[in-house]
């Protein structure tokens, strides 16, 4: 018997999972409808709940963070916000942040 490897989660699939879970936990979630009209490199998700503000850049498992994304993430990291790059393998950490 051969075990097949599960297909890799796409960035879009990860995004749907994160948004769904965040909404269950009563986070307010913002994601631009079409990123082509948004500021280049800005993180995929902005999440707010209570006094917490989270910016999350989502990537498939082997996706590269662009230089422009790194610039935004660095700028945002200098604030009181929480800033993350999340991949499918980070699910346990994602769930912990959102709980």
ZAMARGU-4260 file (C-alpha; in steps of 0.2 Angstrom, whole numbers, plus 5000, padded with zeros to 4 digits):
<rodrens>
0) 5000/5000/5000 | 5007/5017/4995 | 5002/5033/5005 | 5000/5048/4994 | 5005/5065/5000
5) 4991/5077/5003 | 4991/5091/4990 | 4999/5107/4996 | 4988/5121/5003 | 4987/5136/4992
10) 4988/5153/4998 | 4970/5156/4994 | 4965/5140/5004 | 4975/5146/5019 | 4968/5163/5018
15) 4950/5156/5018 | 4954/5145/5033 | 4962/5159/5043 | 4947/5171/5039 | 4934/5158/5044
20) 4943/5154/5060 | 4946/5172/5065 | 4928/5176/5062 | 4922/5161/5073 | 4933/5169/5086
25) 4925/5186/5083 | 4940/5195/5075 | 4936/5209/5063 | 4945/5204/5047 | 4950/5215/5032
30) 4956/5209/5016 | 4957/5220/5000 | 4945/5213/4987 | 4957/5216/4973 | 4975/5219/4979
35) 4980/5226/4962 | 4972/5243/4968 | 4980/5242/4985 | 4997/5248/4991 | 5010/5236/4984
40) 5017/5224/4997 | 5004/5228/5011 | 5000/5212/5021 | 4986/5201/5015 | 4975/5202/5031
45) 4972/5215/5044 | 4963/5208/5060 | 4957/5218/5075 | 4949/5211/5091 | 4948/5222/5107
50) 4965/5230/5109 | 4974/5219/5097 | 4979/5223/5079 | 4987/5209/5068 | 4994/5210/5051
55) 4997/5194/5042 | 5006/5190/5026 | 5000/5173/5020 | 5011/5162/5009 | 5010/5145/5002
60) 5023/5133/5010 | 5037/5138/4999 | 5031/5155/4994 | 5044/5170/4994 | 5041/5186/5003
65) 5045/5200/4991 | 5056/5215/4996 | 5041/5227/4996 | 5032/5215/5008 | 5047/5214/5019
70) 5048/5233/5019 | 5029/5234/5025 | 5031/5220/5038 | 5047/5229/5045 | 5038/5246/5046
75) 5023/5238/5054 | 5034/5228/5066 | 5040/5245/5073 | 5022/5249/5079 | 5012/5241/5093
80) 5004/5229/5081 | 5007/5210/5079 | 5015/5206/5063 | 5016/5188/5055 | 5021/5179/5040
85) 5010/5163/5040 | 5012/5147/5030 | 5001/5131/5031 | 5013/5123/5042 | 5011/5137/5055
90) 4993/5132/5058 | 4995/5128/5077 | 5004/5145/5079 | 4991/5154/5069 | 4977/5146/5080
95) 4986/5151/5096 | 4988/5169/5090 | 4970/5170/5086 | 4964/5162/5102
</rodrens>
